[in-house]
Amino acid sequence: MTQASFPKLLSSQIAFDIARSILDGFDRHYSLFRQASQAARTHFENADWAAAQRAARERIDFYDRRVQECVHSLEEQYASADLNDATWRETKLHYIGLLTDHKRPELAESFFNSVSCHILHRSYYRNEFIFVRPAVSTEYIETDEPQPTYRVYYPAADGLRFALRRIVTNFQLARPFADLDRDVALVERRMVEKFDLDRAEPNQQLHVLSSLFFRNKGAYLVGRVINGAREYPFVVPVLHDREGRLTLDTVLTEPEQVLILFSFTRAYFMVDMEVPSAYVQFLRSLMPKKPRSELYTVLGLQKQGKTLFYRDFLQHLKHSSDAFRIAPGIPGLVMLVFELPSFPYVFKVIKDFYPPPKETTRAQIKQKYLLVKHHDRVGRMADTLEYSDVAFPLARFPDALLEQLRRDAPSLVDVEGDRVVIQHVYIERRMVPLNLWLGDAERADDGALLAHGVREYGNAIRDLVAANIFPGDMLYKNFGVTRHGRVVFYDYDEIEYLTDCVFRDIPQARNEEDEMAAEPWYPVGRHDVFPEQFERFLLGNPKIRAIFMQHHAELLTRAWWQSHKERIQANVVEDVFPYPQQIRFHPPLETLQ
């Protein structure tokens, strides 16, 4: 946009009032967002896991509600003639002025974009009306609150153990520790071993974020060690023991462990942040290869994550030349999935038609994806970014792919000039389909890799069950393998709550005709599940069957599934740890199977 296109004088009172209303709407949103995040501490201290889960689900919808409130308010206050091009350009400039000294300008800009796109509809593509690039820098923004973004501790003064104890006690959690001195000593020992901290450099420091990170049944203390020119991440989970006292469960010191904790396959953290960009900057120092979009998302600021992701995608398109293609794997009956080979994500479009035996609708499929968005994903379900009216460069679409899109999803695909516009699309981190991964392991005669895949598949099902999720379609093609070797479920059109399922044994055949019948001779309800049938369509490969039966044979029994259903119905919230059991300081005598 040229300088001549800006108004020479910002004179419109309407434009200023609109800008002020939008910023007030955003400030209201973030105030409620912080209140929910602050309440997470109380839920943790009271061990009120049901309230914590409910608050986490409800917070996800805050943003869209505040956007709708703001849009309705503006549409009621102003006639459509008032919201013309000139007014909206000036509104944006007034808005930039209002963001001076704002603590969250990047979030406020995204909120402005959301309101603008609702009001201007397809004018979304007129970039002078929205923030295509950030207009206000977030560099060096710091909180005005008494607590800085992070605190600094100096082990050289009084010793590492004393510094670690101060770190924990400074959070002033309203619940006693079982044995804090014991736990701090265990943290110290592991950190010294891992980081060579007994060889202290002159500027040895511990930096710790001032707010705890709450998720599920845990609180996480997030920090970094500075020792000379070296810098290391560390995270200390704080849990309740069986007597309700607090314990330091372990310390995560491996970068991969920290990455998995902040994975796209987990629920969003509840963190009280006055300056989110400062938290993201700190986390980036721990995980420099993790995109900022994913960090904003895992902090519960998923709209900002979407904004940054789309900017990254547009930037990638400018600097790449490869063509889109159908993603590898067995084509789905419900979704058409395509990818850009140079970009580590896939694009999923709901088809218009579903052949038998699928019995579903687009609305039902969207509801399933929304269920996953609101649910605890326990590290076993991929988060998705949902977009409307996404414009792709037509030149990057081969004729065959464009024809398949038009054939499978004609109601969602339009060609406008040099763009392919898809009205609704899910974007998801690319993974290797498990069926392909297992096939490659078998062809390479790699027994260890094959065993890992099968064990991880069973572990993924166990974790999903602990979170009250029944995958529905448990075929290997509906699971993927991440770059960390974890198996993750990603096909949600048949997903159900475990507590909605009826687990049954196959009745005893009455006669030989029953045994030979092609169809079940007994009545089958819509929610009936027969676990003993899993063997027939999952374990045809003898090698896979042997590994599965060694580690997960109980998954083929009704009793196993029913027992977990009954625990959930009894309001038992299971422990699902985002780190290996073997690194815990105080593992239980028996673990859930």
Summary of the structure (lengths in Angstrom):
residues: 593
radius of gyration: 26.3
end to end distance: 60.5
largest distance: 89.8
contacts: 1768
relative contact order: 0.08
helix: 48%
strand: 16%
